[in-house]
Amino acid sequence: MGNSPTQLERRKSDRGGSLAKPLAPEEIRLGDFVSLLHIVYEVPSFFWCNDATTQPPEELVRLCCLPESAGVPLRVKSVCLPYVLVKHPGGGRRTLDVRRCRLARLDKKYATAAWKLAKEDLEKRDCR
């Protein structure tokens, strides 16, 4: 099989598009451009108006949400699983816990263009 691109990847690249690749935690590498795919929130089940016979009140309910910042490129600066240190286009740094979020590797061409635009937008906001 090897590392040859799949038929779908070839069709997408022929049209100038690309795909973000969802990553398993062990696939995250230093220097990767990644973005949040989803964030998992845990809330106690007693927040729901449900019957205590179906779910104990101390049990956590997991909610998978799409983050507002989905698609914004983050650069991986360090990895110590389950933690990933990332840098934002504006220069800030943040530690992500991959037990609570899912990351996708961004296409390098998309990521560099999005990084540059996000950085320019932040600089414009700072000047006002």
mmCIF file of the C-alpha atoms, coordinates in Angstrom:
data_MODEL
# 
_entry.id   MODEL 
# 
loop_
_atom_site.group_PDB 
_atom_site.id 
_atom_site.type_symbol 
_atom_site.label_atom_id 
_atom_site.label_alt_id 
_atom_site.label_comp_id 
_atom_site.label_asym_id 
_atom_site.label_entity_id 
_atom_site.label_seq_id 
_atom_site.pdbx_PDB_ins_code 
_atom_site.Cartn_x 
_atom_site.Cartn_y 
_atom_site.Cartn_z 
_atom_site.occupancy 
_atom_site.B_iso_or_equiv 
_atom_site.pdbx_formal_charge 
_atom_site.auth_seq_id 
_atom_site.auth_comp_id 
_atom_site.auth_asym_id 
_atom_site.auth_atom_id 
_atom_site.pdbx_PDB_model_num 
ATOM 1   C CA . MET A 1 1   ? 0.000   0.000  0.000  1.00 0.00 ? 1   MET A CA 1 
ATOM 2   C CA . GLY A 1 2   ? 2.670   2.559  0.962  1.00 0.00 ? 2   GLY A CA 1 
ATOM 3   C CA . ASN A 1 3   ? 2.179   6.299  1.347  1.00 0.00 ? 3   ASN A CA 1 
ATOM 4   C CA . SER A 1 4   ? 0.464   6.908  -1.982 1.00 0.00 ? 4   SER A CA 1 
ATOM 5   C CA . PRO A 1 5   ? -2.448  9.356  -1.859 1.00 0.00 ? 5   PRO A CA 1 
ATOM 6   C CA . THR A 1 6   ? -5.939  7.892  -1.886 1.00 0.00 ? 6   THR A CA 1 
ATOM 7   C CA . GLN A 1 7   ? -8.287  8.458  -4.808 1.00 0.00 ? 7   GLN A CA 1 
ATOM 8   C CA . LEU A 1 8   ? -10.281 11.001 -2.765 1.00 0.00 ? 8   LEU A CA 1 
ATOM 9   C CA . GLU A 1 9   ? -7.105  12.883 -1.777 1.00 0.00 ? 9   GLU A CA 1 
ATOM 10  C CA . ARG A 1 10  ? -6.012  13.031 -5.446 1.00 0.00 ? 10  ARG A CA 1 
ATOM 11  C CA . ARG A 1 11  ? -9.419  14.363 -6.540 1.00 0.00 ? 11  ARG A CA 1 
ATOM 12  C CA . LYS A 1 12  ? -9.397  17.021 -3.814 1.00 0.00 ? 12  LYS A CA 1 
ATOM 13  C CA . SER A 1 13  ? -5.857  18.148 -4.632 1.00 0.00 ? 13  SER A CA 1 
ATOM 14  C CA . ASP A 1 14  ? -6.725  18.296 -8.344 1.00 0.00 ? 14  ASP A CA 1 
ATOM 15  C CA . ARG A 1 15  ? -9.448  20.825 -7.495 1.00 0.00 ? 15  ARG A CA 1 
ATOM 16  C CA . GLY A 1 16  ? -7.178  22.852 -5.213 1.00 0.00 ? 16  GLY A CA 1 
ATOM 17  C CA . GLY A 1 17  ? -8.878  21.761 -1.973 1.00 0.00 ? 17  GLY A CA 1 
ATOM 18  C CA . SER A 1 18  ? -7.567  19.684 0.884  1.00 0.00 ? 18  SER A CA 1 
ATOM 19  C CA . LEU A 1 19  ? -8.807  17.700 3.861  1.00 0.00 ? 19  LEU A CA 1 
ATOM 20  C CA . ALA A 1 20  ? -8.036  18.137 7.544  1.00 0.00 ? 20  ALA A CA 1 
ATOM 21  C CA . LYS A 1 21  ? -6.968  14.797 9.019  1.00 0.00 ? 21  LYS A CA 1 
ATOM 22  C CA . PRO A 1 22  ? -8.417  13.869 12.427 1.00 0.00 ? 22  PRO A CA 1 
ATOM 23  C CA . LEU A 1 23  ? -5.552  12.785 14.662 1.00 0.00 ? 23  LEU A CA 1 
ATOM 24  C CA . ALA A 1 24  ? -5.160  10.152 17.321 1.00 0.00 ? 24  ALA A CA 1 
ATOM 25  C CA . PRO A 1 25  ? -3.198  11.608 20.251 1.00 0.00 ? 25  PRO A CA 1 
ATOM 26  C CA . GLU A 1 26  ? -0.085  9.585  19.377 1.00 0.00 ? 26  GLU A CA 1 
ATOM 27  C CA . GLU A 1 27  ? -0.068  11.061 15.829 1.00 0.00 ? 27  GLU A CA 1 
ATOM 28  C CA . ILE A 1 28  ? 0.424   14.664 17.007 1.00 0.00 ? 28  ILE A CA 1 
ATOM 29  C CA . ARG A 1 29  ? 3.908   15.892 16.125 1.00 0.00 ? 29  ARG A CA 1 
ATOM 30  C CA . LEU A 1 30  ? 6.042   18.913 16.970 1.00 0.00 ? 30  LEU A CA 1 
ATOM 31  C CA . GLY A 1 31  ? 5.589   21.612 14.302 1.00 0.00 ? 31  GLY A CA 1 
ATOM 32  C CA . ASP A 1 32  ? 2.188   20.340 13.103 1.00 0.00 ? 32  ASP A CA 1 
ATOM 33  C CA . PHE A 1 33  ? -0.506  22.844 12.250 1.00 0.00 ? 33  PHE A CA 1 
ATOM 34  C CA . VAL A 1 34  ? -3.636  21.589 13.990 1.00 0.00 ? 34  VAL A CA 1 
ATOM 35  C CA . SER A 1 35  ? -7.119  22.851 14.735 1.00 0.00 ? 35  SER A CA 1 
ATOM 36  C CA . LEU A 1 36  ? -9.825  21.881 17.213 1.00 0.00 ? 36  LEU A CA 1 
ATOM 37  C CA . LEU A 1 37  ? -12.439 19.548 15.726 1.00 0.00 ? 37  LEU A CA 1 
ATOM 38  C CA . HIS A 1 38  ? -14.549 19.247 18.845 1.00 0.00 ? 38  HIS A CA 1 
ATOM 39  C CA . ILE A 1 39  ? -14.434 19.766 22.597 1.00 0.00 ? 39  ILE A CA 1 
ATOM 40  C CA . VAL A 1 40  ? -15.949 17.393 25.154 1.00 0.00 ? 40  VAL A CA 1 
ATOM 41  C CA . TYR A 1 41  ? -17.726 18.866 28.176 1.00 0.00 ? 41  TYR A CA 1 
ATOM 42  C CA . GLU A 1 42  ? -18.761 16.730 31.136 1.00 0.00 ? 42  GLU A CA 1 
ATOM 43  C CA . VAL A 1 43  ? -21.765 17.710 33.231 1.00 0.00 ? 43  VAL A CA 1 
ATOM 44  C CA . PRO A 1 44  ? -23.487 15.858 36.088 1.00 0.00 ? 44  PRO A CA 1 
ATOM 45  C CA . SER A 1 45  ? -26.541 13.911 34.989 1.00 0.00 ? 45  SER A CA 1 
ATOM 46  C CA . PHE A 1 46  ? -28.700 15.651 37.623 1.00 0.00 ? 46  PHE A CA 1 
ATOM 47  C CA . PHE A 1 47  ? -28.699 18.699 35.306 1.00 0.00 ? 47  PHE A CA 1 
ATOM 48  C CA . TRP A 1 48  ? -31.124 16.792 33.099 1.00 0.00 ? 48  TRP A CA 1 
ATOM 49  C CA . CYS A 1 49  ? -34.745 16.304 34.043 1.00 0.00 ? 49  CYS A CA 1 
ATOM 50  C CA . ASN A 1 50  ? -34.503 12.558 33.725 1.00 0.00 ? 50  ASN A CA 1 
ATOM 51  C CA . ASP A 1 51  ? -35.579 9.599  35.745 1.00 0.00 ? 51  ASP A CA 1 
ATOM 52  C CA . ALA A 1 52  ? -33.047 8.597  38.412 1.00 0.00 ? 52  ALA A CA 1 
ATOM 53  C CA . THR A 1 53  ? -33.650 4.954  37.506 1.00 0.00 ? 53  THR A CA 1 
ATOM 54  C CA . THR A 1 54  ? -32.130 5.423  34.032 1.00 0.00 ? 54  THR A CA 1 
ATOM 55  C CA . GLN A 1 55  ? -29.041 7.355  35.102 1.00 0.00 ? 55  GLN A CA 1 
ATOM 56  C CA . PRO A 1 56  ? -27.528 7.810  38.567 1.00 0.00 ? 56  PRO A CA 1 
ATOM 57  C CA . PRO A 1 57  ? -27.282 11.504 39.601 1.00 0.00 ? 57  PRO A CA 1 
ATOM 58  C CA . GLU A 1 58  ? -23.500 11.281 40.152 1.00 0.00 ? 58  GLU A CA 1 
ATOM 59  C CA . GLU A 1 59  ? -22.845 9.954  36.643 1.00 0.00 ? 59  GLU A CA 1 
ATOM 60  C CA . LEU A 1 60  ? -21.310 12.375 34.139 1.00 0.00 ? 60  LEU A CA 1 
ATOM 61  C CA . VAL A 1 61  ? -22.887 13.076 30.780 1.00 0.00 ? 61  VAL A CA 1 
ATOM 62  C CA . ARG A 1 62  ? -20.457 13.887 27.968 1.00 0.00 ? 62  ARG A CA 1 
ATOM 63  C CA . LEU A 1 63  ? -21.401 16.561 25.457 1.00 0.00 ? 63  LEU A CA 1 
ATOM 64  C CA . CYS A 1 64  ? -19.417 16.884 22.247 1.00 0.00 ? 64  CYS A CA 1 
ATOM 65  C CA . CYS A 1 65  ? -19.477 20.479 20.935 1.00 0.00 ? 65  CYS A CA 1 
ATOM 66  C CA . LEU A 1 66  ? -18.049 22.250 17.913 1.00 0.00 ? 66  LEU A CA 1 
ATOM 67  C CA . PRO A 1 67  ? -15.727 25.046 19.043 1.00 0.00 ? 67  PRO A CA 1 
ATOM 68  C CA . GLU A 1 68  ? -16.108 28.587 17.717 1.00 0.00 ? 68  GLU A CA 1 
ATOM 69  C CA . SER A 1 69  ? -12.410 28.521 16.848 1.00 0.00 ? 69  SER A CA 1 
ATOM 70  C CA . ALA A 1 70  ? -12.660 25.433 14.608 1.00 0.00 ? 70  ALA A CA 1 
ATOM 71  C CA . GLY A 1 71  ? -10.424 25.909 11.583 1.00 0.00 ? 71  GLY A CA 1 
ATOM 72  C CA . VAL A 1 72  ? -8.097  28.413 13.256 1.00 0.00 ? 72  VAL A CA 1 
ATOM 73  C CA . PRO A 1 73  ? -4.568  27.031 12.895 1.00 0.00 ? 73  PRO A CA 1 
ATOM 74  C CA . LEU A 1 74  ? -2.556  26.272 16.013 1.00 0.00 ? 74  LEU A CA 1 
ATOM 75  C CA . ARG A 1 75  ? 1.129   25.343 15.849 1.00 0.00 ? 75  ARG A CA 1 
ATOM 76  C CA . VAL A 1 76  ? 2.269   22.436 18.023 1.00 0.00 ? 76  VAL A CA 1 
ATOM 77  C CA . LYS A 1 77  ? 5.227   23.562 20.155 1.00 0.00 ? 77  LYS A CA 1 
ATOM 78  C CA . SER A 1 78  ? 5.510   20.571 22.493 1.00 0.00 ? 78  SER A CA 1 
ATOM 79  C CA . VAL A 1 79  ? 3.791   17.243 23.163 1.00 0.00 ? 79  VAL A CA 1 
ATOM 80  C CA . CYS A 1 80  ? 3.642   15.385 26.483 1.00 0.00 ? 80  CYS A CA 1 
ATOM 81  C CA . LEU A 1 81  ? 0.519   13.261 26.190 1.00 0.00 ? 81  LEU A CA 1 
ATOM 82  C CA . PRO A 1 82  ? -2.197  13.863 27.143 1.00 0.00 ? 82  PRO A CA 1 
ATOM 83  C CA . TYR A 1 83  ? -1.085  17.515 26.965 1.00 0.00 ? 83  TYR A CA 1 
ATOM 84  C CA . VAL A 1 84  ? -0.210  19.464 23.839 1.00 0.00 ? 84  VAL A CA 1 
ATOM 85  C CA . LEU A 1 85  ? 1.281   22.961 23.986 1.00 0.00 ? 85  LEU A CA 1 
ATOM 86  C CA . VAL A 1 86  ? 0.138   25.047 20.999 1.00 0.00 ? 86  VAL A CA 1 
ATOM 87  C CA . LYS A 1 87  ? 0.821   28.562 19.783 1.00 0.00 ? 87  LYS A CA 1 
ATOM 88  C CA . HIS A 1 88  ? -1.914  30.856 18.436 1.00 0.00 ? 88  HIS A CA 1 
ATOM 89  C CA . PRO A 1 89  ? -1.385  33.091 15.388 1.00 0.00 ? 89  PRO A CA 1 
ATOM 90  C CA . GLY A 1 90  ? -1.378  36.097 17.731 1.00 0.00 ? 90  GLY A CA 1 
ATOM 91  C CA . GLY A 1 91  ? 1.551   34.688 19.699 1.00 0.00 ? 91  GLY A CA 1 
ATOM 92  C CA . GLY A 1 92  ? -0.318  33.367 22.722 1.00 0.00 ? 92  GLY A CA 1 
ATOM 93  C CA . ARG A 1 93  ? 0.226   29.851 23.973 1.00 0.00 ? 93  ARG A CA 1 
ATOM 94  C CA . ARG A 1 94  ? -2.256  27.343 25.343 1.00 0.00 ? 94  ARG A CA 1 
ATOM 95  C CA . THR A 1 95  ? -2.124  23.814 26.691 1.00 0.00 ? 95  THR A CA 1 
ATOM 96  C CA . LEU A 1 96  ? -4.727  21.431 25.299 1.00 0.00 ? 96  LEU A CA 1 
ATOM 97  C CA . ASP A 1 97  ? -5.762  18.200 27.000 1.00 0.00 ? 97  ASP A CA 1 
ATOM 98  C CA . VAL A 1 98  ? -6.438  15.644 24.250 1.00 0.00 ? 98  VAL A CA 1 
ATOM 99  C CA . ARG A 1 99  ? -8.729  13.726 26.603 1.00 0.00 ? 99  ARG A CA 1 
ATOM 100 C CA . ARG A 1 100 ? -11.128 16.679 26.292 1.00 0.00 ? 100 ARG A CA 1 
ATOM 101 C CA . CYS A 1 101 ? -10.622 17.749 22.684 1.00 0.00 ? 101 CYS A CA 1 
ATOM 102 C CA . ARG A 1 102 ? -10.050 16.207 19.285 1.00 0.00 ? 102 ARG A CA 1 
ATOM 103 C CA . LEU A 1 103 ? -7.467  17.722 16.962 1.00 0.00 ? 103 LEU A CA 1 
ATOM 104 C CA . ALA A 1 104 ? -7.059  17.586 13.193 1.00 0.00 ? 104 ALA A CA 1 
ATOM 105 C CA . ARG A 1 105 ? -3.869  18.141 11.222 1.00 0.00 ? 105 ARG A CA 1 
ATOM 106 C CA . LEU A 1 106 ? -4.348  20.963 8.732  1.00 0.00 ? 106 LEU A CA 1 
ATOM 107 C CA . ASP A 1 107 ? -2.992  20.998 5.208  1.00 0.00 ? 107 ASP A CA 1 
ATOM 108 C CA . LYS A 1 108 ? 0.216   23.047 5.249  1.00 0.00 ? 108 LYS A CA 1 
ATOM 109 C CA . LYS A 1 109 ? -0.923  25.369 2.429  1.00 0.00 ? 109 LYS A CA 1 
ATOM 110 C CA . TYR A 1 110 ? -4.261  26.115 4.128  1.00 0.00 ? 110 TYR A CA 1 
ATOM 111 C CA . ALA A 1 111 ? -2.643  26.472 7.559  1.00 0.00 ? 111 ALA A CA 1 
ATOM 112 C CA . THR A 1 112 ? -0.011  28.999 6.477  1.00 0.00 ? 112 THR A CA 1 
ATOM 113 C CA . ALA A 1 113 ? -2.606  31.118 4.635  1.00 0.00 ? 113 ALA A CA 1 
ATOM 114 C CA . ALA A 1 114 ? -5.051  30.988 7.585  1.00 0.00 ? 114 ALA A CA 1 
ATOM 115 C CA . TRP A 1 115 ? -2.206  31.709 10.068 1.00 0.00 ? 115 TRP A CA 1 
ATOM 116 C CA . LYS A 1 116 ? -1.179  34.809 8.114  1.00 0.00 ? 116 LYS A CA 1 
ATOM 117 C CA . LEU A 1 117 ? -4.760  36.120 7.845  1.00 0.00 ? 117 LEU A CA 1 
ATOM 118 C CA . ALA A 1 118 ? -5.520  35.472 11.526 1.00 0.00 ? 118 ALA A CA 1 
ATOM 119 C CA . LYS A 1 119 ? -2.318  37.273 12.507 1.00 0.00 ? 119 LYS A CA 1 
ATOM 120 C CA . GLU A 1 120 ? -3.210  40.267 10.299 1.00 0.00 ? 120 GLU A CA 1 
ATOM 121 C CA . ASP A 1 121 ? -6.724  40.409 11.808 1.00 0.00 ? 121 ASP A CA 1 
ATOM 122 C CA . LEU A 1 122 ? -5.284  40.455 15.325 1.00 0.00 ? 122 LEU A CA 1 
ATOM 123 C CA . GLU A 1 123 ? -2.840  43.233 14.407 1.00 0.00 ? 123 GLU A CA 1 
ATOM 124 C CA . LYS A 1 124 ? -5.698  45.325 12.990 1.00 0.00 ? 124 LYS A CA 1 
ATOM 125 C CA . ARG A 1 125 ? -7.712  44.910 16.186 1.00 0.00 ? 125 ARG A CA 1 
ATOM 126 C CA . ASP A 1 126 ? -4.729  45.940 18.324 1.00 0.00 ? 126 ASP A CA 1 
ATOM 127 C CA . CYS A 1 127 ? -4.311  49.205 16.378 1.00 0.00 ? 127 CYS A CA 1 
ATOM 128 C CA . ARG A 1 128 ? -7.862  50.435 16.995 1.00 0.00 ? 128 ARG A CA 1 
# 
